[in-house]
């Protein structure tokens, strides 16, 4: 499972579509908070994370918090 995190709908859709056509399962969310919420109850093999997300927490903050949940 690949988690796609991007605040821009079209980029999230394109990324997920390409990955799914390549045979991967994906789940996508629109911000870092939603990613953290998803990861509280789910595990993934890979996170594709947008680094600049407004107005929510940015990619670096999200990454640091992900490491606390899944070191």
mmCIF file of the N, C-alpha and C atoms, coordinates in Angstrom:
data_MODEL
# 
_entry.id   MODEL 
# 
loop_
_atom_site.group_PDB 
_atom_site.id 
_atom_site.type_symbol 
_atom_site.label_atom_id 
_atom_site.label_alt_id 
_atom_site.label_comp_id 
_atom_site.label_asym_id 
_atom_site.label_entity_id 
_atom_site.label_seq_id 
_atom_site.pdbx_PDB_ins_code 
_atom_site.Cartn_x 
_atom_site.Cartn_y 
_atom_site.Cartn_z 
_atom_site.occupancy 
_atom_site.B_iso_or_equiv 
_atom_site.pdbx_formal_charge 
_atom_site.auth_seq_id 
_atom_site.auth_comp_id 
_atom_site.auth_asym_id 
_atom_site.auth_atom_id 
_atom_site.pdbx_PDB_model_num 
ATOM 1   N N  . UNK A 1 1  ? 0.849  -1.179 0.000   1.00 0.00 ? 1  UNK A N  1 
ATOM 2   C CA . UNK A 1 1  ? 0.000  0.000  0.000   1.00 0.00 ? 1  UNK A CA 1 
ATOM 3   C C  . UNK A 1 1  ? 0.893  1.241  0.000   1.00 0.00 ? 1  UNK A C  1 
ATOM 4   N N  . UNK A 1 2  ? 0.556  2.177  -0.862  1.00 0.00 ? 2  UNK A N  1 
ATOM 5   C CA . UNK A 1 2  ? 1.273  3.450  -0.953  1.00 0.00 ? 2  UNK A CA 1 
ATOM 6   C C  . UNK A 1 2  ? 0.318  4.563  -0.540  1.00 0.00 ? 2  UNK A C  1 
ATOM 7   N N  . UNK A 1 3  ? 0.761  5.396  0.388   1.00 0.00 ? 3  UNK A N  1 
ATOM 8   C CA . UNK A 1 3  ? -0.022 6.547  0.829   1.00 0.00 ? 3  UNK A CA 1 
ATOM 9   C C  . UNK A 1 3  ? 0.463  7.776  0.079   1.00 0.00 ? 3  UNK A C  1 
ATOM 10  N N  . UNK A 1 4  ? -0.445 8.430  -0.625  1.00 0.00 ? 4  UNK A N  1 
ATOM 11  C CA . UNK A 1 4  ? -0.136 9.645  -1.380  1.00 0.00 ? 4  UNK A CA 1 
ATOM 12  C C  . UNK A 1 4  ? -0.717 10.828 -0.618  1.00 0.00 ? 4  UNK A C  1 
ATOM 13  N N  . UNK A 1 5  ? 0.162  11.783 -0.268  1.00 0.00 ? 5  UNK A N  1 
ATOM 14  C CA . UNK A 1 5  ? -0.262 12.951 0.510   1.00 0.00 ? 5  UNK A CA 1 
ATOM 15  C C  . UNK A 1 5  ? 0.048  14.201 -0.300  1.00 0.00 ? 5  UNK A C  1 
ATOM 16  N N  . UNK A 1 6  ? -0.991 14.902 -0.732  1.00 0.00 ? 6  UNK A N  1 
ATOM 17  C CA . UNK A 1 6  ? -0.809 16.128 -1.512  1.00 0.00 ? 6  UNK A CA 1 
ATOM 18  C C  . UNK A 1 6  ? -2.051 16.989 -1.356  1.00 0.00 ? 6  UNK A C  1 
ATOM 19  N N  . UNK A 1 7  ? -1.847 18.277 -1.151  1.00 0.00 ? 7  UNK A N  1 
ATOM 20  C CA . UNK A 1 7  ? -2.984 19.171 -0.958  1.00 0.00 ? 7  UNK A CA 1 
ATOM 21  C C  . UNK A 1 7  ? -3.625 19.610 -2.267  1.00 0.00 ? 7  UNK A C  1 
ATOM 22  N N  . UNK A 1 8  ? -3.018 19.297 -3.394  1.00 0.00 ? 8  UNK A N  1 
ATOM 23  C CA . UNK A 1 8  ? -3.582 19.652 -4.696  1.00 0.00 ? 8  UNK A CA 1 
ATOM 24  C C  . UNK A 1 8  ? -4.275 18.418 -5.278  1.00 0.00 ? 8  UNK A C  1 
ATOM 25  N N  . UNK A 1 9  ? -5.592 18.526 -5.434  1.00 0.00 ? 9  UNK A N  1 
ATOM 26  C CA . UNK A 1 9  ? -6.404 17.383 -5.866  1.00 0.00 ? 9  UNK A CA 1 
ATOM 27  C C  . UNK A 1 9  ? -5.886 16.727 -7.145  1.00 0.00 ? 9  UNK A C  1 
ATOM 28  N N  . UNK A 1 10 ? -5.569 17.533 -8.157  1.00 0.00 ? 10 UNK A N  1 
ATOM 29  C CA . UNK A 1 10 ? -5.157 16.962 -9.445  1.00 0.00 ? 10 UNK A CA 1 
ATOM 30  C C  . UNK A 1 10 ? -3.842 16.194 -9.327  1.00 0.00 ? 10 UNK A C  1 
ATOM 31  N N  . UNK A 1 11 ? -2.914 16.697 -8.547  1.00 0.00 ? 11 UNK A N  1 
ATOM 32  C CA . UNK A 1 11 ? -1.632 15.988 -8.386  1.00 0.00 ? 11 UNK A CA 1 
ATOM 33  C C  . UNK A 1 11 ? -1.825 14.679 -7.636  1.00 0.00 ? 11 UNK A C  1 
ATOM 34  N N  . UNK A 1 12 ? -2.691 14.705 -6.631  1.00 0.00 ? 12 UNK A N  1 
ATOM 35  C CA . UNK A 1 12 ? -2.983 13.495 -5.867  1.00 0.00 ? 12 UNK A CA 1 
ATOM 36  C C  . UNK A 1 12 ? -3.635 12.451 -6.766  1.00 0.00 ? 12 UNK A C  1 
ATOM 37  N N  . UNK A 1 13 ? -4.566 12.878 -7.596  1.00 0.00 ? 13 UNK A N  1 
ATOM 38  C CA . UNK A 1 13 ? -5.261 11.972 -8.501  1.00 0.00 ? 13 UNK A CA 1 
ATOM 39  C C  . UNK A 1 13 ? -4.316 11.390 -9.552  1.00 0.00 ? 13 UNK A C  1 
ATOM 40  N N  . UNK A 1 14 ? -3.500 12.232 -10.155 1.00 0.00 ? 14 UNK A N  1 
ATOM 41  C CA . UNK A 1 14 ? -2.554 11.766 -11.181 1.00 0.00 ? 14 UNK A CA 1 
ATOM 42  C C  . UNK A 1 14 ? -1.566 10.765 -10.591 1.00 0.00 ? 14 UNK A C  1 
ATOM 43  N N  . UNK A 1 15 ? -1.003 11.095 -9.436  1.00 0.00 ? 15 UNK A N  1 
ATOM 44  C CA . UNK A 1 15 ? -0.028 10.204 -8.800  1.00 0.00 ? 15 UNK A CA 1 
ATOM 45  C C  . UNK A 1 15 ? -0.667 8.854  -8.479  1.00 0.00 ? 15 UNK A C  1 
ATOM 46  N N  . UNK A 1 16 ? -1.841 8.885  -7.862  1.00 0.00 ? 16 UNK A N  1 
ATOM 47  C CA . UNK A 1 16 ? -2.520 7.630  -7.516  1.00 0.00 ? 16 UNK A CA 1 
ATOM 48  C C  . UNK A 1 16 ? -2.874 6.822  -8.759  1.00 0.00 ? 16 UNK A C  1 
ATOM 49  N N  . UNK A 1 17 ? -3.335 7.488  -9.797  1.00 0.00 ? 17 UNK A N  1 
ATOM 50  C CA . UNK A 1 17 ? -3.711 6.790  -11.038 1.00 0.00 ? 17 UNK A CA 1 
ATOM 51  C C  . UNK A 1 17 ? -2.515 6.098  -11.680 1.00 0.00 ? 17 UNK A C  1 
ATOM 52  N N  . UNK A 1 18 ? -1.401 6.793  -11.746 1.00 0.00 ? 18 UNK A N  1 
ATOM 53  C CA . UNK A 1 18 ? -0.199 6.196  -12.335 1.00 0.00 ? 18 UNK A CA 1 
ATOM 54  C C  . UNK A 1 18 ? 0.235  4.975  -11.532 1.00 0.00 ? 18 UNK A C  1 
ATOM 55  N N  . UNK A 1 19 ? 0.265  5.119  -10.210 1.00 0.00 ? 19 UNK A N  1 
ATOM 56  C CA . UNK A 1 19 ? 0.685  3.998  -9.366  1.00 0.00 ? 19 UNK A CA 1 
ATOM 57  C C  . UNK A 1 19 ? -0.256 2.810  -9.504  1.00 0.00 ? 19 UNK A C  1 
ATOM 58  N N  . UNK A 1 20 ? -1.549 3.077  -9.568  1.00 0.00 ? 20 UNK A N  1 
ATOM 59  C CA . UNK A 1 20 ? -2.515 1.988  -9.713  1.00 0.00 ? 20 UNK A CA 1 
ATOM 60  C C  . UNK A 1 20 ? -2.373 1.299  -11.066 1.00 0.00 ? 20 UNK A C  1 
ATOM 61  N N  . UNK A 1 21 ? -2.095 2.046  -12.126 1.00 0.00 ? 21 UNK A N  1 
ATOM 62  C CA . UNK A 1 21 ? -1.869 1.438  -13.440 1.00 0.00 ? 21 UNK A CA 1 
ATOM 63  C C  . UNK A 1 21 ? -0.618 0.563  -13.437 1.00 0.00 ? 21 UNK A C  1 
ATOM 64  N N  . UNK A 1 22 ? 0.327  0.878  -12.554 1.00 0.00 ? 22 UNK A N  1 
ATOM 65  C CA . UNK A 1 22 ? 1.541  0.075  -12.415 1.00 0.00 ? 22 UNK A CA 1 
ATOM 66  C C  . UNK A 1 22 ? 1.337  -1.126 -11.490 1.00 0.00 ? 22 UNK A C  1 
ATOM 67  N N  . UNK A 1 23 ? 0.114  -1.258 -10.964 1.00 0.00 ? 23 UNK A N  1 
ATOM 68  C CA . UNK A 1 23 ? -0.222 -2.428 -10.155 1.00 0.00 ? 23 UNK A CA 1 
ATOM 69  C C  . UNK A 1 23 ? -0.159 -2.224 -8.646  1.00 0.00 ? 23 UNK A C  1 
ATOM 70  N N  . UNK A 1 24 ? 0.062  -1.008 -8.193  1.00 0.00 ? 24 UNK A N  1 
ATOM 71  C CA . UNK A 1 24 ? 0.133  -0.744 -6.758  1.00 0.00 ? 24 UNK A CA 1 
ATOM 72  C C  . UNK A 1 24 ? -1.235 -0.377 -6.208  1.00 0.00 ? 24 UNK A C  1 
ATOM 73  N N  . UNK A 1 25 ? -1.439 -0.678 -4.931  1.00 0.00 ? 25 UNK A N  1 
ATOM 74  C CA . UNK A 1 25 ? -2.642 -0.225 -4.231  1.00 0.00 ? 25 UNK A CA 1 
ATOM 75  C C  . UNK A 1 25 ? -2.294 1.110  -3.582  1.00 0.00 ? 25 UNK A C  1 
ATOM 76  N N  . UNK A 1 26 ? -3.201 2.056  -3.635  1.00 0.00 ? 26 UNK A N  1 
ATOM 77  C CA . UNK A 1 26 ? -2.935 3.371  -3.071  1.00 0.00 ? 26 UNK A CA 1 
ATOM 78  C C  . UNK A 1 26 ? -4.087 3.828  -2.180  1.00 0.00 ? 26 UNK A C  1 
ATOM 79  N N  . UNK A 1 27 ? -3.736 4.736  -1.319  1.00 0.00 ? 27 UNK A N  1 
ATOM 80  C CA . UNK A 1 27 ? -4.721 5.493  -0.548  1.00 0.00 ? 27 UNK A CA 1 
ATOM 81  C C  . UNK A 1 27 ? -4.210 6.924  -0.585  1.00 0.00 ? 27 UNK A C  1 
ATOM 82  N N  . UNK A 1 28 ? -5.085 7.888  -0.798  1.00 0.00 ? 28 UNK A N  1 
ATOM 83  C CA . UNK A 1 28 ? -4.618 9.267  -0.886  1.00 0.00 ? 28 UNK A CA 1 
ATOM 84  C C  . UNK A 1 28 ? -5.374 10.150 0.096   1.00 0.00 ? 28 UNK A C  1 
ATOM 85  N N  . UNK A 1 29 ? -4.653 11.148 0.608   1.00 0.00 ? 29 UNK A N  1 
ATOM 86  C CA . UNK A 1 29 ? -5.225 12.115 1.544   1.00 0.00 ? 29 UNK A CA 1 
ATOM 87  C C  . UNK A 1 29 ? -4.748 13.506 1.163   1.00 0.00 ? 29 UNK A C  1 
ATOM 88  N N  . UNK A 1 30 ? -5.477 14.524 1.641   1.00 0.00 ? 30 UNK A N  1 
ATOM 89  C CA . UNK A 1 30 ? -5.247 15.886 1.188   1.00 0.00 ? 30 UNK A CA 1 
ATOM 90  C C  . UNK A 1 30 ? -4.314 16.719 2.071   1.00 0.00 ? 30 UNK A C  1 
ATOM 91  N N  . UNK A 1 31 ? -3.902 16.185 3.224   1.00 0.00 ? 31 UNK A N  1 
ATOM 92  C CA . UNK A 1 31 ? -3.016 16.973 4.077   1.00 0.00 ? 31 UNK A CA 1 
ATOM 93  C C  . UNK A 1 31 ? -2.307 16.087 5.091   1.00 0.00 ? 31 UNK A C  1 
ATOM 94  N N  . UNK A 1 32 ? -1.344 16.691 5.773   1.00 0.00 ? 32 UNK A N  1 
ATOM 95  C CA . UNK A 1 32 ? -0.551 15.940 6.741   1.00 0.00 ? 32 UNK A CA 1 
ATOM 96  C C  . UNK A 1 32 ? -1.366 15.400 7.899   1.00 0.00 ? 32 UNK A C  1 
ATOM 97  N N  . UNK A 1 33 ? -2.321 16.183 8.371   1.00 0.00 ? 33 UNK A N  1 
ATOM 98  C CA . UNK A 1 33 ? -3.166 15.721 9.472   1.00 0.00 ? 33 UNK A CA 1 
ATOM 99  C C  . UNK A 1 33 ? -3.948 14.474 9.100   1.00 0.00 ? 33 UNK A C  1 
ATOM 100 N N  . UNK A 1 34 ? -4.481 14.451 7.896   1.00 0.00 ? 34 UNK A N  1 
ATOM 101 C CA . UNK A 1 34 ? -5.223 13.275 7.424   1.00 0.00 ? 34 UNK A CA 1 
ATOM 102 C C  . UNK A 1 34 ? -4.292 12.079 7.264   1.00 0.00 ? 34 UNK A C  1 
ATOM 103 N N  . UNK A 1 35 ? -3.061 12.334 6.848   1.00 0.00 ? 35 UNK A N  1 
ATOM 104 C CA . UNK A 1 35 ? -2.082 11.248 6.722   1.00 0.00 ? 35 UNK A CA 1 
ATOM 105 C C  . UNK A 1 35 ? -1.791 10.634 8.085   1.00 0.00 ? 35 UNK A C  1 
ATOM 106 N N  . UNK A 1 36 ? -1.578 11.485 9.087   1.00 0.00 ? 36 UNK A N  1 
ATOM 107 C CA . UNK A 1 36 ? -1.296 10.996 10.431  1.00 0.00 ? 36 UNK A CA 1 
ATOM 108 C C  . UNK A 1 36 ? -2.479 10.225 10.990  1.00 0.00 ? 36 UNK A C  1 
ATOM 109 N N  . UNK A 1 37 ? -3.669 10.721 10.743  1.00 0.00 ? 37 UNK A N  1 
ATOM 110 C CA . UNK A 1 37 ? -4.878 10.033 11.198  1.00 0.00 ? 37 UNK A CA 1 
ATOM 111 C C  . UNK A 1 37 ? -4.989 8.654  10.546  1.00 0.00 ? 37 UNK A C  1 
ATOM 112 N N  . UNK A 1 38 ? -4.722 8.579  9.252   1.00 0.00 ? 38 UNK A N  1 
ATOM 113 C CA . UNK A 1 38 ? -4.775 7.299  8.543   1.00 0.00 ? 38 UNK A CA 1 
ATOM 114 C C  . UNK A 1 38 ? -3.732 6.329  9.099   1.00 0.00 ? 38 UNK A C  1 
ATOM 115 N N  . UNK A 1 39 ? -2.531 6.840  9.357   1.00 0.00 ? 39 UNK A N  1 
ATOM 116 C CA . UNK A 1 39 ? -1.439 5.979  9.804   1.00 0.00 ? 39 UNK A CA 1 
ATOM 117 C C  . UNK A 1 39 ? -1.577 5.532  11.255  1.00 0.00 ? 39 UNK A C  1 
ATOM 118 N N  . UNK A 1 40 ? -2.445 6.167  12.007  1.00 0.00 ? 40 UNK A N  1 
ATOM 119 C CA . UNK A 1 40 ? -2.699 5.716  13.384  1.00 0.00 ? 40 UNK A CA 1 
ATOM 120 C C  . UNK A 1 40 ? -3.263 4.296  13.389  1.00 0.00 ? 40 UNK A C  1 
ATOM 121 N N  . UNK A 1 41 ? -4.047 3.953  12.368  1.00 0.00 ? 41 UNK A N  1 
ATOM 122 C CA . UNK A 1 41 ? -4.723 2.652  12.336  1.00 0.00 ? 41 UNK A CA 1 
ATOM 123 C C  . UNK A 1 41 ? -4.320 1.778  11.166  1.00 0.00 ? 41 UNK A C  1 
ATOM 124 N N  . UNK A 1 42 ? -3.413 2.267  10.317  1.00 0.00 ? 42 UNK A N  1 
ATOM 125 C CA . UNK A 1 42 ? -3.026 1.524  9.121   1.00 0.00 ? 42 UNK A CA 1 
ATOM 126 C C  . UNK A 1 42 ? -1.519 1.613  8.935   1.00 0.00 ? 42 UNK A C  1 
ATOM 127 N N  . UNK A 1 43 ? -0.971 0.622  8.276   1.00 0.00 ? 43 UNK A N  1 
ATOM 128 C CA . UNK A 1 43 ? 0.439  0.703  7.909   1.00 0.00 ? 43 UNK A CA 1 
ATOM 129 C C  . UNK A 1 43 ? 0.539  0.730  6.387   1.00 0.00 ? 43 UNK A C  1 
ATOM 130 N N  . UNK A 1 44 ? 1.600  1.318  5.902   1.00 0.00 ? 44 UNK A N  1 
ATOM 131 C CA . UNK A 1 44 ? 1.835  1.403  4.465   1.00 0.00 ? 44 UNK A CA 1 
ATOM 132 C C  . UNK A 1 44 ? 3.277  1.015  4.181   1.00 0.00 ? 44 UNK A C  1 
ATOM 133 N N  . UNK A 1 45 ? 3.554  0.699  2.933   1.00 0.00 ? 45 UNK A N  1 
ATOM 134 C CA . UNK A 1 45 ? 4.908  0.353  2.527   1.00 0.00 ? 45 UNK A CA 1 
ATOM 135 C C  . UNK A 1 45 ? 5.705  1.580  2.113   1.00 0.00 ? 45 UNK A C  1 
ATOM 136 N N  . UNK A 1 46 ? 4.985  2.613  1.659   1.00 0.00 ? 46 UNK A N  1 
ATOM 137 C CA . UNK A 1 46 ? 5.653  3.804  1.137   1.00 0.00 ? 46 UNK A CA 1 
ATOM 138 C C  . UNK A 1 46 ? 4.720  4.994  1.287   1.00 0.00 ? 46 UNK A C  1 
ATOM 139 N N  . UNK A 1 47 ? 5.305  6.162  1.609   1.00 0.00 ? 47 UNK A N  1 
ATOM 140 C CA . UNK A 1 47 ? 4.550  7.411  1.648   1.00 0.00 ? 47 UNK A CA 1 
ATOM 141 C C  . UNK A 1 47 ? 5.147  8.350  0.612   1.00 0.00 ? 47 UNK A C  1 
ATOM 142 N N  . UNK A 1 48 ? 4.311  8.836  -0.289  1.00 0.00 ? 48 UNK A N  1 
ATOM 143 C CA . UNK A 1 48 ? 4.719  9.884  -1.230  1.00 0.00 ? 48 UNK A CA 1 
ATOM 144 C C  . UNK A 1 48 ? 4.118  11.169 -0.677  1.00 0.00 ? 48 UNK A C  1 
ATOM 145 N N  . UNK A 1 49 ? 5.003  12.069 -0.255  1.00 0.00 ? 49 UNK A N  1 
ATOM 146 C CA . UNK A 1 49 ? 4.602  13.190 0.581   1.00 0.00 ? 49 UNK A CA 1 
ATOM 147 C C  . UNK A 1 49 ? 4.978  14.518 -0.051  1.00 0.00 ? 49 UNK A C  1 
ATOM 148 N N  . UNK A 1 50 ? 3.970  15.356 -0.289  1.00 0.00 ? 50 UNK A N  1 
ATOM 149 C CA . UNK A 1 50 ? 4.199  16.720 -0.750  1.00 0.00 ? 50 UNK A CA 1 
ATOM 150 C C  . UNK A 1 50 ? 4.852  17.492 0.393   1.00 0.00 ? 50 UNK A C  1 
ATOM 151 N N  . UNK A 1 51 ? 5.890  18.240 0.106   1.00 0.00 ? 51 UNK A N  1 
ATOM 152 C CA . UNK A 1 51 ? 6.597  18.955 1.164   1.00 0.00 ? 51 UNK A CA 1 
ATOM 153 C C  . UNK A 1 51 ? 5.984  20.309 1.484   1.00 0.00 ? 51 UNK A C  1 
ATOM 154 N N  . UNK A 1 52 ? 5.292  20.928 0.534   1.00 0.00 ? 52 UNK A N  1 
ATOM 155 C CA . UNK A 1 52 ? 4.706  22.245 0.759   1.00 0.00 ? 52 UNK A CA 1 
ATOM 156 C C  . UNK A 1 52 ? 3.184  22.107 0.721   1.00 0.00 ? 52 UNK A C  1 
ATOM 157 N N  . UNK A 1 53 ? 2.578  22.154 1.894   1.00 0.00 ? 53 UNK A N  1 
ATOM 158 C CA . UNK A 1 53 ? 1.124  22.048 1.987   1.00 0.00 ? 53 UNK A CA 1 
ATOM 159 C C  . UNK A 1 53 ? 0.622  23.178 2.865   1.00 0.00 ? 53 UNK A C  1 
ATOM 160 N N  . UNK A 1 54 ? -0.289 23.955 2.353   1.00 0.00 ? 54 UNK A N  1 
ATOM 161 C CA . UNK A 1 54 ? -0.861 25.068 3.100   1.00 0.00 ? 54 UNK A CA 1 
ATOM 162 C C  . UNK A 1 54 ? -2.353 24.860 3.256   1.00 0.00 ? 54 UNK A C  1 
ATOM 163 N N  . UNK A 1 55 ? -2.968 25.270 4.299   1.00 0.00 ? 55 UNK A N  1 
ATOM 164 C CA . UNK A 1 55 ? -2.436 25.903 5.505   1.00 0.00 ? 55 UNK A CA 1 
ATOM 165 C C  . UNK A 1 55 ? -2.085 24.895 6.591   1.00 0.00 ? 55 UNK A C  1 
ATOM 166 N N  . UNK A 1 56 ? -2.157 23.619 6.291   1.00 0.00 ? 56 UNK A N  1 
ATOM 167 C CA . UNK A 1 56 ? -1.920 22.579 7.293   1.00 0.00 ? 56 UNK A CA 1 
ATOM 168 C C  . UNK A 1 56 ? -0.425 22.389 7.536   1.00 0.00 ? 56 UNK A C  1 
ATOM 169 N N  . UNK A 1 57 ? -0.099 21.391 8.345   1.00 0.00 ? 57 UNK A N  1 
ATOM 170 C CA . UNK A 1 57 ? 1.317  21.124 8.610   1.00 0.00 ? 57 UNK A CA 1 
ATOM 171 C C  . UNK A 1 57 ? 2.016  20.740 7.315   1.00 0.00 ? 57 UNK A C  1 
ATOM 172 N N  . UNK A 1 58 ? 3.272  21.142 7.192   1.00 0.00 ? 58 UNK A N  1 
ATOM 173 C CA . UNK A 1 58 ? 4.001  20.884 5.948   1.00 0.00 ? 58 UNK A CA 1 
ATOM 174 C C  . UNK A 1 58 ? 4.530  19.450 5.906   1.00 0.00 ? 58 UNK A C  1 
ATOM 175 N N  . UNK A 1 59 ? 5.169  19.118 4.818   1.00 0.00 ? 59 UNK A N  1 
ATOM 176 C CA . UNK A 1 59 ? 5.663  17.761 4.618   1.00 0.00 ? 59 UNK A CA 1 
ATOM 177 C C  . UNK A 1 59 ? 6.710  17.335 5.620   1.00 0.00 ? 59 UNK A C  1 
ATOM 178 N N  . UNK A 1 60 ? 7.617  18.229 5.964   1.00 0.00 ? 60 UNK A N  1 
ATOM 179 C CA . UNK A 1 60 ? 8.663  17.868 6.927   1.00 0.00 ? 60 UNK A CA 1 
ATOM 180 C C  . UNK A 1 60 ? 8.068  17.571 8.300   1.00 0.00 ? 60 UNK A C  1 
ATOM 181 N N  . UNK A 1 61 ? 7.153  18.403 8.749   1.00 0.00 ? 61 UNK A N  1 
ATOM 182 C CA . UNK A 1 61 ? 6.499  18.162 10.036  1.00 0.00 ? 61 UNK A CA 1 
ATOM 183 C C  . UNK A 1 61 ? 5.710  16.853 10.003  1.00 0.00 ? 61 UNK A C  1 
ATOM 184 N N  . UNK A 1 62 ? 5.052  16.613 8.895   1.00 0.00 ? 62 UNK A N  1 
ATOM 185 C CA . UNK A 1 62 ? 4.300  15.370 8.738   1.00 0.00 ? 62 UNK A CA 1 
ATOM 186 C C  . UNK A 1 62 ? 5.243  14.174 8.812   1.00 0.00 ? 62 UNK A C  1 
ATOM 187 N N  . UNK A 1 63 ? 6.357  14.254 8.098   1.00 0.00 ? 63 UNK A N  1 
ATOM 188 C CA . UNK A 1 63 ? 7.350  13.171 8.099   1.00 0.00 ? 63 UNK A CA 1 
ATOM 189 C C  . UNK A 1 63 ? 7.864  12.894 9.507   1.00 0.00 ? 63 UNK A C  1 
ATOM 190 N N  . UNK A 1 64 ? 8.190  13.940 10.246  1.00 0.00 ? 64 UNK A N  1 
ATOM 191 C CA . UNK A 1 64 ? 8.693  13.757 11.610  1.00 0.00 ? 64 UNK A CA 1 
ATOM 192 C C  . UNK A 1 64 ? 7.653  13.097 12.498  1.00 0.00 ? 64 UNK A C  1 
ATOM 193 N N  . UNK A 1 65 ? 6.396  13.450 12.330  1.00 0.00 ? 65 UNK A N  1 
ATOM 194 C CA . UNK A 1 65 ? 5.338  12.849 13.127  1.00 0.00 ? 65 UNK A CA 1 
ATOM 195 C C  . UNK A 1 65 ? 5.056  11.407 12.696  1.00 0.00 ? 65 UNK A C  1 
ATOM 196 N N  . UNK A 1 66 ? 5.205  11.128 11.405  1.00 0.00 ? 66 UNK A N  1 
ATOM 197 C CA . UNK A 1 66 ? 5.054  9.752  10.919  1.00 0.00 ? 66 UNK A CA 1 
ATOM 198 C C  . UNK A 1 66 ? 6.095  8.853  11.574  1.00 0.00 ? 66 UNK A C  1 
ATOM 199 N N  . UNK A 1 67 ? 7.312  9.350  11.702  1.00 0.00 ? 67 UNK A N  1 
ATOM 200 C CA . UNK A 1 67 ? 8.377  8.564  12.335  1.00 0.00 ? 67 UNK A CA 1 
ATOM 201 C C  . UNK A 1 67 ? 8.060  8.245  13.792  1.00 0.00 ? 67 UNK A C  1 
ATOM 202 N N  . UNK A 1 68 ? 7.318  9.101  14.461  1.00 0.00 ? 68 UNK A N  1 
ATOM 203 C CA . UNK A 1 68 ? 6.911  8.830  15.833  1.00 0.00 ? 68 UNK A CA 1 
ATOM 204 C C  . UNK A 1 68 ? 5.880  7.711  15.890  1.00 0.00 ? 68 UNK A C  1 
ATOM 205 N N  . UNK A 1 69 ? 5.023  7.649  14.866  1.00 0.00 ? 69 UNK A N  1 
ATOM 206 C CA . UNK A 1 69 ? 3.989  6.613  14.822  1.00 0.00 ? 69 UNK A CA 1 
ATOM 207 C C  . UNK A 1 69 ? 4.568  5.290  14.346  1.00 0.00 ? 69 UNK A C  1 
ATOM 208 N N  . UNK A 1 70 ? 5.369  5.353  13.281  1.00 0.00 ? 70 UNK A N  1 
ATOM 209 C CA . UNK A 1 70 ? 5.952  4.145  12.671  1.00 0.00 ? 70 UNK A CA 1 
ATOM 210 C C  . UNK A 1 70 ? 7.458  4.351  12.484  1.00 0.00 ? 70 UNK A C  1 
ATOM 211 N N  . UNK A 1 71 ? 8.226  4.130  13.564  1.00 0.00 ? 71 UNK A N  1 
ATOM 212 C CA . UNK A 1 71 ? 9.686  4.348  13.421  1.00 0.00 ? 71 UNK A CA 1 
ATOM 213 C C  . UNK A 1 71 ? 10.289 3.332  12.482  1.00 0.00 ? 71 UNK A C  1 
# 
